[in-house]
Amino acid sequence: MRLWKYHHFKWKDYEVIWIARNSETLEEMVVYRALYKSDEFGENALRVRSKKMFEENTVVDWKEVARFKYVWDE
């Protein structure tokens, strides 16, 4: 897992800022920041998701794609 910019399959960009652990289960969690303004959460909102879910694939238009794709630019 690299700390940098990721592109979500729903066309939004995020910045992974850290890997943390759930204090109860010790599951690895990805702490990431939205790189856009959301009406619901505001600008640059922090989010958390299990590392397992962050790295998994999903199906879009009958095609398997990465939920979050690492972006190597800028």
Distance bins in CASP14 RR format, pairs under 12 A and 6 or more apart:
PFRMAT RR
TARGET T0000
AUTHOR 0000-0000-0000
RMODE 2
METHOD distances of the structure
MODEL  1
1 16 1 0 0 1 0 0 0 0 0 0 0
1 17 0 0 0 0 0 1 0 0 0 0 0
1 18 0 0 0 0 1 0 0 0 0 0 0
1 19 1 0 1 0 0 0 0 0 0 0 0
1 20 0 0 0 0 0 1 0 0 0 0 0
1 28 0 0 0 0 1 0 0 0 0 0 0
1 29 0 0 0 0 0 1 0 0 0 0 0
1 30 1 0 0 1 0 0 0 0 0 0 0
1 31 0 0 0 0 0 1 0 0 0 0 0
1 32 0 0 0 0 0 1 0 0 0 0 0
1 49 0 0 0 0 0 1 0 0 0 0 0
1 50 0 0 0 0 0 1 0 0 0 0 0
1 51 1 0 0 1 0 0 0 0 0 0 0
1 52 0 0 0 0 0 1 0 0 0 0 0
1 54 1 0 0 1 0 0 0 0 0 0 0
1 55 1 0 0 1 0 0 0 0 0 0 0
1 68 0 0 0 0 1 0 0 0 0 0 0
1 70 0 0 0 0 1 0 0 0 0 0 0
2 15 0 0 0 0 0 1 0 0 0 0 0
2 16 1 0 0 1 0 0 0 0 0 0 0
2 17 0 0 0 0 0 1 0 0 0 0 0
2 18 0 0 0 0 0 1 0 0 0 0 0
2 19 0 0 0 0 0 1 0 0 0 0 0
2 30 0 0 0 0 0 1 0 0 0 0 0
2 32 0 0 0 0 0 1 0 0 0 0 0
2 54 0 0 0 0 0 1 0 0 0 0 0
2 55 0 0 0 0 0 1 0 0 0 0 0
2 68 0 0 0 0 0 1 0 0 0 0 0
2 69 0 0 0 0 0 1 0 0 0 0 0
2 70 1 0 1 0 0 0 0 0 0 0 0
2 71 0 0 0 0 1 0 0 0 0 0 0
2 72 0 0 0 0 1 0 0 0 0 0 0
3 14 0 0 0 0 0 1 0 0 0 0 0
3 15 0 0 0 0 1 0 0 0 0 0 0
3 16 1 0 1 0 0 0 0 0 0 0 0
3 17 1 0 0 1 0 0 0 0 0 0 0
3 18 1 0 0 1 0 0 0 0 0 0 0
3 19 0 0 0 0 1 0 0 0 0 0 0
3 30 0 0 0 0 1 0 0 0 0 0 0
3 31 0 0 0 0 1 0 0 0 0 0 0
3 32 0 0 0 0 1 0 0 0 0 0 0
3 33 0 0 0 0 0 1 0 0 0 0 0
3 70 0 0 0 0 0 1 0 0 0 0 0
4 13 0 0 0 0 0 1 0 0 0 0 0
4 14 0 0 0 0 1 0 0 0 0 0 0
4 15 1 0 0 1 0 0 0 0 0 0 0
4 16 1 0 0 1 0 0 0 0 0 0 0
4 17 0 0 0 0 1 0 0 0 0 0 0
4 18 0 0 0 0 0 1 0 0 0 0 0
4 32 0 0 0 0 0 1 0 0 0 0 0
4 33 0 0 0 0 0 1 0 0 0 0 0
4 35 0 0 0 0 0 1 0 0 0 0 0
4 68 0 0 0 0 0 1 0 0 0 0 0
4 69 0 0 0 0 0 1 0 0 0 0 0
4 70 1 0 0 1 0 0 0 0 0 0 0
4 71 1 0 0 1 0 0 0 0 0 0 0
4 72 1 0 0 1 0 0 0 0 0 0 0
4 73 0 0 0 0 1 0 0 0 0 0 0
4 74 0 0 0 0 1 0 0 0 0 0 0
5 12 0 0 0 0 0 1 0 0 0 0 0
5 13 1 0 0 1 0 0 0 0 0 0 0
5 14 1 0 0 1 0 0 0 0 0 0 0
5 15 1 0 1 0 0 0 0 0 0 0 0
5 16 1 0 0 1 0 0 0 0 0 0 0
5 17 0 0 0 0 0 1 0 0 0 0 0
5 32 0 0 0 0 1 0 0 0 0 0 0
5 33 0 0 0 0 1 0 0 0 0 0 0
5 34 0 0 0 0 0 1 0 0 0 0 0
5 35 1 0 0 1 0 0 0 0 0 0 0
5 68 0 0 0 0 1 0 0 0 0 0 0
5 69 0 0 0 0 1 0 0 0 0 0 0
5 70 1 0 0 1 0 0 0 0 0 0 0
5 71 1 0 1 0 0 0 0 0 0 0 0
5 72 0 0 0 0 1 0 0 0 0 0 0
5 73 1 0 0 1 0 0 0 0 0 0 0
5 74 1 0 0 1 0 0 0 0 0 0 0
6 12 0 0 0 0 1 0 0 0 0 0 0
6 13 1 0 0 1 0 0 0 0 0 0 0
6 14 1 0 1 0 0 0 0 0 0 0 0
6 15 1 0 0 1 0 0 0 0 0 0 0
6 16 1 0 1 0 0 0 0 0 0 0 0
6 17 0 0 0 0 0 1 0 0 0 0 0
6 30 0 0 0 0 1 0 0 0 0 0 0
6 32 1 0 0 1 0 0 0 0 0 0 0
6 33 0 0 0 0 0 1 0 0 0 0 0
6 34 0 0 0 0 0 1 0 0 0 0 0
6 35 0 0 0 0 1 0 0 0 0 0 0
6 47 0 0 0 0 0 1 0 0 0 0 0
6 49 0 0 0 0 0 1 0 0 0 0 0
6 54 0 0 0 0 1 0 0 0 0 0 0
6 55 0 0 0 0 0 1 0 0 0 0 0
6 66 0 0 0 0 1 0 0 0 0 0 0
6 67 0 0 0 0 1 0 0 0 0 0 0
6 68 1 0 1 0 0 0 0 0 0 0 0
6 69 1 0 0 1 0 0 0 0 0 0 0
6 70 1 0 1 0 0 0 0 0 0 0 0
6 71 1 0 0 1 0 0 0 0 0 0 0
6 72 0 0 0 0 0 1 0 0 0 0 0
6 73 0 0 0 0 0 1 0 0 0 0 0
7 13 1 0 1 0 0 0 0 0 0 0 0
7 14 1 0 0 1 0 0 0 0 0 0 0
7 15 0 0 0 0 0 1 0 0 0 0 0
7 16 0 0 0 0 0 1 0 0 0 0 0
7 32 0 0 0 0 0 1 0 0 0 0 0
7 35 0 0 0 0 1 0 0 0 0 0 0
7 36 0 0 0 0 0 1 0 0 0 0 0
7 65 0 0 0 0 0 1 0 0 0 0 0
7 66 0 0 0 0 1 0 0 0 0 0 0
7 67 0 0 0 0 0 1 0 0 0 0 0
7 68 1 0 0 1 0 0 0 0 0 0 0
7 69 1 0 1 0 0 0 0 0 0 0 0
7 70 0 0 0 0 1 0 0 0 0 0 0
7 71 1 0 1 0 0 0 0 0 0 0 0
7 72 0 0 0 0 0 1 0 0 0 0 0
7 73 0 0 0 0 0 1 0 0 0 0 0
8 14 1 0 0 1 0 0 0 0 0 0 0
8 15 0 0 0 0 0 1 0 0 0 0 0
8 16 0 0 0 0 0 1 0 0 0 0 0
8 32 0 0 0 0 1 0 0 0 0 0 0
8 34 0 0 0 0 1 0 0 0 0 0 0
8 35 0 0 0 0 0 1 0 0 0 0 0
8 36 0 0 0 0 0 1 0 0 0 0 0
8 47 0 0 0 0 0 1 0 0 0 0 0
8 49 0 0 0 0 0 1 0 0 0 0 0
8 54 0 0 0 0 1 0 0 0 0 0 0
8 58 0 0 0 0 1 0 0 0 0 0 0
8 60 0 0 0 0 0 1 0 0 0 0 0
8 65 0 0 0 0 0 1 0 0 0 0 0
8 66 0 0 0 0 1 0 0 0 0 0 0
8 67 1 0 0 1 0 0 0 0 0 0 0
8 68 1 0 1 0 0 0 0 0 0 0 0
8 69 0 0 0 0 1 0 0 0 0 0 0
8 70 0 0 0 0 0 1 0 0 0 0 0
8 71 0 0 0 0 0 1 0 0 0 0 0
9 54 0 0 0 0 0 1 0 0 0 0 0
9 56 0 0 0 0 0 1 0 0 0 0 0
9 57 0 0 0 0 1 0 0 0 0 0 0
9 58 1 0 0 1 0 0 0 0 0 0 0
9 59 0 0 0 0 1 0 0 0 0 0 0
9 60 1 0 1 0 0 0 0 0 0 0 0
9 61 0 0 0 0 0 1 0 0 0 0 0
9 63 0 0 0 0 0 1 0 0 0 0 0
9 64 0 0 0 0 0 1 0 0 0 0 0
9 65 1 0 1 0 0 0 0 0 0 0 0
9 66 1 0 0 1 0 0 0 0 0 0 0
9 67 1 0 1 0 0 0 0 0 0 0 0
9 68 1 0 0 1 0 0 0 0 0 0 0
9 69 1 0 0 1 0 0 0 0 0 0 0
10 34 0 0 0 0 0 1 0 0 0 0 0
10 36 0 0 0 0 0 1 0 0 0 0 0
10 58 0 0 0 0 1 0 0 0 0 0 0
10 60 0 0 0 0 1 0 0 0 0 0 0
10 65 0 0 0 0 0 1 0 0 0 0 0
10 67 0 0 0 0 1 0 0 0 0 0 0
10 68 0 0 0 0 0 1 0 0 0 0 0
10 69 0 0 0 0 0 1 0 0 0 0 0
11 35 0 0 0 0 0 1 0 0 0 0 0
11 36 0 0 0 0 1 0 0 0 0 0 0
11 60 0 0 0 0 0 1 0 0 0 0 0
11 65 0 0 0 0 0 1 0 0 0 0 0
11 68 0 0 0 0 0 1 0 0 0 0 0
11 69 0 0 0 0 0 1 0 0 0 0 0
12 32 0 0 0 0 0 1 0 0 0 0 0
12 33 0 0 0 0 0 1 0 0 0 0 0
12 34 1 0 0 1 0 0 0 0 0 0 0
12 35 1 0 0 1 0 0 0 0 0 0 0
12 36 1 0 1 0 0 0 0 0 0 0 0
12 37 0 0 0 0 0 1 0 0 0 0 0
12 38 0 0 0 0 1 0 0 0 0 0 0
12 41 0 0 0 0 0 1 0 0 0 0 0
12 45 0 0 0 0 0 1 0 0 0 0 0
12 47 0 0 0 0 0 1 0 0 0 0 0
12 67 0 0 0 0 0 1 0 0 0 0 0
12 68 0 0 0 0 1 0 0 0 0 0 0
12 69 0 0 0 0 0 1 0 0 0 0 0
12 71 0 0 0 0 0 1 0 0 0 0 0
13 32 0 0 0 0 0 1 0 0 0 0 0
13 33 0 0 0 0 1 0 0 0 0 0 0
13 34 1 0 0 1 0 0 0 0 0 0 0
13 35 1 0 1 0 0 0 0 0 0 0 0
13 36 1 0 0 1 0 0 0 0 0 0 0
13 44 0 0 0 0 0 1 0 0 0 0 0
13 68 0 0 0 0 1 0 0 0 0 0 0
13 69 0 0 0 0 0 1 0 0 0 0 0
13 70 0 0 0 0 0 1 0 0 0 0 0
13 71 1 0 0 1 0 0 0 0 0 0 0
13 73 0 0 0 0 0 1 0 0 0 0 0
13 74 0 0 0 0 0 1 0 0 0 0 0
14 30 0 0 0 0 1 0 0 0 0 0 0
14 31 0 0 0 0 0 1 0 0 0 0 0
14 32 1 0 1 0 0 0 0 0 0 0 0
14 33 1 0 0 1 0 0 0 0 0 0 0
14 34 1 0 1 0 0 0 0 0 0 0 0
14 35 1 0 0 1 0 0 0 0 0 0 0
14 36 0 0 0 0 1 0 0 0 0 0 0
14 38 0 0 0 0 0 1 0 0 0 0 0
14 44 0 0 0 0 0 1 0 0 0 0 0
14 45 0 0 0 0 1 0 0 0 0 0 0
14 46 0 0 0 0 0 1 0 0 0 0 0
14 47 1 0 0 1 0 0 0 0 0 0 0
14 48 0 0 0 0 0 1 0 0 0 0 0
14 49 0 0 0 0 1 0 0 0 0 0 0
14 54 0 0 0 0 1 0 0 0 0 0 0
14 67 0 0 0 0 0 1 0 0 0 0 0
14 68 1 0 0 1 0 0 0 0 0 0 0
14 69 0 0 0 0 0 1 0 0 0 0 0
14 70 0 0 0 0 0 1 0 0 0 0 0
14 71 0 0 0 0 1 0 0 0 0 0 0
15 30 0 0 0 0 0 1 0 0 0 0 0
15 31 0 0 0 0 1 0 0 0 0 0 0
15 32 1 0 0 1 0 0 0 0 0 0 0
15 33 1 0 1 0 0 0 0 0 0 0 0
15 34 0 0 0 0 1 0 0 0 0 0 0
15 35 1 0 1 0 0 0 0 0 0 0 0
15 36 0 0 0 0 0 1 0 0 0 0 0
15 44 0 0 0 0 1 0 0 0 0 0 0
15 45 0 0 0 0 0 1 0 0 0 0 0
15 46 0 0 0 0 1 0 0 0 0 0 0
15 47 0 0 0 0 0 1 0 0 0 0 0
15 68 0 0 0 0 0 1 0 0 0 0 0
15 70 0 0 0 0 0 1 0 0 0 0 0
15 71 0 0 0 0 1 0 0 0 0 0 0
15 74 0 0 0 0 0 1 0 0 0 0 0
16 28 0 0 0 0 0 1 0 0 0 0 0
16 29 0 0 0 0 0 1 0 0 0 0 0
16 30 1 0 1 0 0 0 0 0 0 0 0
16 31 1 0 0 1 0 0 0 0 0 0 0
16 32 1 0 1 0 0 0 0 0 0 0 0
16 33 0 0 0 0 1 0 0 0 0 0 0
16 34 0 0 0 0 0 1 0 0 0 0 0
16 35 0 0 0 0 0 1 0 0 0 0 0
16 46 0 0 0 0 0 1 0 0 0 0 0
16 47 0 0 0 0 0 1 0 0 0 0 0
16 48 0 0 0 0 0 1 0 0 0 0 0
16 49 0 0 0 0 0 1 0 0 0 0 0
16 51 0 0 0 0 1 0 0 0 0 0 0
16 54 0 0 0 0 1 0 0 0 0 0 0
16 55 0 0 0 0 0 1 0 0 0 0 0
16 68 0 0 0 0 1 0 0 0 0 0 0
16 69 0 0 0 0 0 1 0 0 0 0 0
16 70 0 0 0 0 1 0 0 0 0 0 0
16 71 0 0 0 0 0 1 0 0 0 0 0
17 29 0 0 0 0 0 1 0 0 0 0 0
17 30 0 0 0 0 1 0 0 0 0 0 0
17 31 1 0 1 0 0 0 0 0 0 0 0
17 32 1 0 0 1 0 0 0 0 0 0 0
17 33 1 0 1 0 0 0 0 0 0 0 0
17 34 0 0 0 0 0 1 0 0 0 0 0
17 35 0 0 0 0 0 1 0 0 0 0 0
17 44 0 0 0 0 0 1 0 0 0 0 0
17 46 1 0 0 1 0 0 0 0 0 0 0
17 47 0 0 0 0 0 1 0 0 0 0 0
17 48 0 0 0 0 0 1 0 0 0 0 0
18 28 0 0 0 0 0 1 0 0 0 0 0
18 29 0 0 0 0 1 0 0 0 0 0 0
18 30 1 0 0 1 0 0 0 0 0 0 0
18 31 1 0 1 0 0 0 0 0 0 0 0
18 32 0 0 0 0 1 0 0 0 0 0 0
18 33 0 0 0 0 0 1 0 0 0 0 0
18 46 0 0 0 0 1 0 0 0 0 0 0
18 47 0 0 0 0 0 1 0 0 0 0 0
18 48 0 0 0 0 1 0 0 0 0 0 0
18 51 0 0 0 0 0 1 0 0 0 0 0
19 27 0 0 0 0 0 1 0 0 0 0 0
19 28 1 0 1 0 0 0 0 0 0 0 0
19 29 1 0 0 1 0 0 0 0 0 0 0
19 30 1 0 0 1 0 0 0 0 0 0 0
19 31 1 0 0 1 0 0 0 0 0 0 0
19 32 0 0 0 0 0 1 0 0 0 0 0
19 48 0 0 0 0 0 1 0 0 0 0 0
19 49 0 0 0 0 0 1 0 0 0 0 0
19 50 0 0 0 0 0 1 0 0 0 0 0
19 51 1 0 0 1 0 0 0 0 0 0 0
19 52 0 0 0 0 0 1 0 0 0 0 0
19 54 0 0 0 0 1 0 0 0 0 0 0
19 55 0 0 0 0 0 1 0 0 0 0 0
20 26 0 0 0 0 0 1 0 0 0 0 0
20 27 0 0 0 0 1 0 0 0 0 0 0
20 28 1 0 0 1 0 0 0 0 0 0 0
20 29 1 0 1 0 0 0 0 0 0 0 0
20 30 1 0 0 1 0 0 0 0 0 0 0
20 31 1 0 1 0 0 0 0 0 0 0 0
20 32 0 0 0 0 0 1 0 0 0 0 0
20 46 0 0 0 0 0 1 0 0 0 0 0
20 47 0 0 0 0 0 1 0 0 0 0 0
20 48 1 0 0 1 0 0 0 0 0 0 0
20 49 0 0 0 0 0 1 0 0 0 0 0
20 50 0 0 0 0 0 1 0 0 0 0 0
20 51 0 0 0 0 1 0 0 0 0 0 0
20 54 0 0 0 0 0 1 0 0 0 0 0
21 27 1 0 0 1 0 0 0 0 0 0 0
21 28 1 0 1 0 0 0 0 0 0 0 0
21 29 1 0 0 1 0 0 0 0 0 0 0
21 30 0 0 0 0 0 1 0 0 0 0 0
21 31 0 0 0 0 0 1 0 0 0 0 0
21 48 0 0 0 0 0 1 0 0 0 0 0
21 50 0 0 0 0 0 1 0 0 0 0 0
21 51 0 0 0 0 1 0 0 0 0 0 0
22 28 0 0 0 0 1 0 0 0 0 0 0
22 29 1 0 1 0 0 0 0 0 0 0 0
22 30 0 0 0 0 0 1 0 0 0 0 0
22 31 0 0 0 0 0 1 0 0 0 0 0
22 48 0 0 0 0 1 0 0 0 0 0 0
22 49 0 0 0 0 0 1 0 0 0 0 0
22 50 0 0 0 0 1 0 0 0 0 0 0
22 51 0 0 0 0 0 1 0 0 0 0 0
22 52 0 0 0 0 0 1 0 0 0 0 0
23 29 0 0 0 0 0 1 0 0 0 0 0
25 50 0 0 0 0 1 0 0 0 0 0 0
25 52 0 0 0 0 0 1 0 0 0 0 0
26 50 0 0 0 0 0 1 0 0 0 0 0
26 51 0 0 0 0 0 1 0 0 0 0 0
27 48 0 0 0 0 0 1 0 0 0 0 0
27 49 0 0 0 0 0 1 0 0 0 0 0
27 50 1 0 1 0 0 0 0 0 0 0 0
27 51 1 0 0 1 0 0 0 0 0 0 0
27 52 1 0 0 1 0 0 0 0 0 0 0
27 53 0 0 0 0 0 1 0 0 0 0 0
27 54 0 0 0 0 0 1 0 0 0 0 0
28 48 0 0 0 0 0 1 0 0 0 0 0
28 49 0 0 0 0 0 1 0 0 0 0 0
28 50 1 0 0 1 0 0 0 0 0 0 0
28 51 1 1 0 0 0 0 0 0 0 0 0
28 52 1 0 0 1 0 0 0 0 0 0 0
28 53 0 0 0 0 0 1 0 0 0 0 0
28 54 0 0 0 0 1 0 0 0 0 0 0
28 55 0 0 0 0 1 0 0 0 0 0 0
29 46 0 0 0 0 0 1 0 0 0 0 0
29 47 0 0 0 0 0 1 0 0 0 0 0
29 48 1 0 1 0 0 0 0 0 0 0 0
29 49 1 0 0 1 0 0 0 0 0 0 0
29 50 1 0 1 0 0 0 0 0 0 0 0
29 51 1 0 0 1 0 0 0 0 0 0 0
29 52 0 0 0 0 1 0 0 0 0 0 0
29 53 0 0 0 0 1 0 0 0 0 0 0
29 54 0 0 0 0 1 0 0 0 0 0 0
29 55 0 0 0 0 0 1 0 0 0 0 0
30 46 0 0 0 0 0 1 0 0 0 0 0
30 47 0 0 0 0 1 0 0 0 0 0 0
30 48 1 0 0 1 0 0 0 0 0 0 0
30 49 1 0 1 0 0 0 0 0 0 0 0
30 50 1 0 0 1 0 0 0 0 0 0 0
30 51 1 0 1 0 0 0 0 0 0 0 0
30 52 0 0 0 0 1 0 0 0 0 0 0
30 53 0 0 0 0 1 0 0 0 0 0 0
30 54 1 0 1 0 0 0 0 0 0 0 0
30 55 0 0 0 0 1 0 0 0 0 0 0
30 56 0 0 0 0 0 1 0 0 0 0 0
30 67 0 0 0 0 0 1 0 0 0 0 0
30 68 0 0 0 0 1 0 0 0 0 0 0
31 45 0 0 0 0 0 1 0 0 0 0 0
31 46 1 0 0 1 0 0 0 0 0 0 0
31 47 1 0 0 1 0 0 0 0 0 0 0
31 48 1 0 1 0 0 0 0 0 0 0 0
31 49 0 0 0 0 1 0 0 0 0 0 0
31 50 0 0 0 0 0 1 0 0 0 0 0
31 51 0 0 0 0 0 1 0 0 0 0 0
31 54 0 0 0 0 0 1 0 0 0 0 0
32 44 0 0 0 0 0 1 0 0 0 0 0
32 45 0 0 0 0 1 0 0 0 0 0 0
32 46 1 0 0 1 0 0 0 0 0 0 0
32 47 1 0 1 0 0 0 0 0 0 0 0
32 48 1 0 0 1 0 0 0 0 0 0 0
32 49 1 0 0 1 0 0 0 0 0 0 0
32 50 0 0 0 0 0 1 0 0 0 0 0
32 51 0 0 0 0 0 1 0 0 0 0 0
32 53 0 0 0 0 0 1 0 0 0 0 0
32 54 1 0 0 1 0 0 0 0 0 0 0
32 67 0 0 0 0 0 1 0 0 0 0 0
32 68 0 0 0 0 1 0 0 0 0 0 0
33 41 0 0 0 0 0 1 0 0 0 0 0
33 42 0 0 0 0 0 1 0 0 0 0 0
33 43 0 0 0 0 1 0 0 0 0 0 0
33 44 1 0 1 0 0 0 0 0 0 0 0
33 45 1 0 0 1 0 0 0 0 0 0 0
33 46 1 0 1 0 0 0 0 0 0 0 0
33 47 1 0 0 1 0 0 0 0 0 0 0
33 48 0 0 0 0 0 1 0 0 0 0 0
34 40 0 0 0 0 0 1 0 0 0 0 0
34 41 1 0 0 1 0 0 0 0 0 0 0
34 42 0 0 0 0 1 0 0 0 0 0 0
34 43 0 0 0 0 1 0 0 0 0 0 0
34 44 1 0 0 1 0 0 0 0 0 0 0
34 45 1 0 1 0 0 0 0 0 0 0 0
34 46 1 0 0 1 0 0 0 0 0 0 0
34 47 1 0 0 1 0 0 0 0 0 0 0
34 48 0 0 0 0 0 1 0 0 0 0 0
34 49 0 0 0 0 0 1 0 0 0 0 0
35 43 0 0 0 0 1 0 0 0 0 0 0
35 44 1 0 0 1 0 0 0 0 0 0 0
35 45 0 0 0 0 0 1 0 0 0 0 0
35 46 0 0 0 0 0 1 0 0 0 0 0
35 47 0 0 0 0 0 1 0 0 0 0 0
35 71 0 0 0 0 0 1 0 0 0 0 0
35 74 0 0 0 0 0 1 0 0 0 0 0
36 42 0 0 0 0 1 0 0 0 0 0 0
36 43 1 0 0 1 0 0 0 0 0 0 0
36 44 0 0 0 0 1 0 0 0 0 0 0
36 45 0 0 0 0 1 0 0 0 0 0 0
36 47 0 0 0 0 0 1 0 0 0 0 0
37 43 1 0 1 0 0 0 0 0 0 0 0
37 44 1 0 0 1 0 0 0 0 0 0 0
37 45 0 0 0 0 1 0 0 0 0 0 0
38 44 0 0 0 0 1 0 0 0 0 0 0
38 45 1 0 1 0 0 0 0 0 0 0 0
38 46 0 0 0 0 0 1 0 0 0 0 0
38 47 0 0 0 0 0 1 0 0 0 0 0
39 45 0 0 0 0 0 1 0 0 0 0 0
40 47 0 0 0 0 0 1 0 0 0 0 0
41 47 0 0 0 0 1 0 0 0 0 0 0
47 53 0 0 0 0 0 1 0 0 0 0 0
47 54 0 0 0 0 0 1 0 0 0 0 0
47 68 0 0 0 0 0 1 0 0 0 0 0
48 54 0 0 0 0 1 0 0 0 0 0 0
49 55 0 0 0 0 1 0 0 0 0 0 0
49 56 0 0 0 0 0 1 0 0 0 0 0
49 67 0 0 0 0 1 0 0 0 0 0 0
49 68 0 0 0 0 1 0 0 0 0 0 0
50 56 0 0 0 0 1 0 0 0 0 0 0
50 67 0 0 0 0 0 1 0 0 0 0 0
51 67 0 0 0 0 0 1 0 0 0 0 0
51 68 0 0 0 0 0 1 0 0 0 0 0
52 67 0 0 0 0 0 1 0 0 0 0 0
53 66 0 0 0 0 0 1 0 0 0 0 0
53 67 1 0 0 1 0 0 0 0 0 0 0
53 68 0 0 0 0 1 0 0 0 0 0 0
54 66 0 0 0 0 1 0 0 0 0 0 0
54 67 1 0 0 1 0 0 0 0 0 0 0
54 68 1 0 1 0 0 0 0 0 0 0 0
54 69 0 0 0 0 0 1 0 0 0 0 0
54 70 0 0 0 0 0 1 0 0 0 0 0
55 66 0 0 0 0 1 0 0 0 0 0 0
55 67 1 0 0 1 0 0 0 0 0 0 0
55 68 1 0 0 1 0 0 0 0 0 0 0
55 69 0 0 0 0 0 1 0 0 0 0 0
55 70 0 0 0 0 0 1 0 0 0 0 0
56 64 0 0 0 0 0 1 0 0 0 0 0
56 65 0 0 0 0 0 1 0 0 0 0 0
56 66 0 0 0 0 1 0 0 0 0 0 0
56 67 1 0 1 0 0 0 0 0 0 0 0
56 68 0 0 0 0 1 0 0 0 0 0 0
57 63 0 0 0 0 1 0 0 0 0 0 0
57 64 1 0 1 0 0 0 0 0 0 0 0
57 65 1 0 0 1 0 0 0 0 0 0 0
57 66 1 0 1 0 0 0 0 0 0 0 0
57 67 1 0 0 1 0 0 0 0 0 0 0
57 68 0 0 0 0 0 1 0 0 0 0 0
57 69 0 0 0 0 0 1 0 0 0 0 0
58 64 1 0 0 1 0 0 0 0 0 0 0
58 65 1 0 0 1 0 0 0 0 0 0 0
58 66 1 0 0 1 0 0 0 0 0 0 0
58 67 1 0 1 0 0 0 0 0 0 0 0
58 68 0 0 0 0 1 0 0 0 0 0 0
58 69 0 0 0 0 0 1 0 0 0 0 0
59 65 1 0 0 1 0 0 0 0 0 0 0
59 66 0 0 0 0 0 1 0 0 0 0 0
59 67 0 0 0 0 0 1 0 0 0 0 0
60 66 0 0 0 0 0 1 0 0 0 0 0
60 67 0 0 0 0 1 0 0 0 0 0 0
60 69 0 0 0 0 0 1 0 0 0 0 0
END
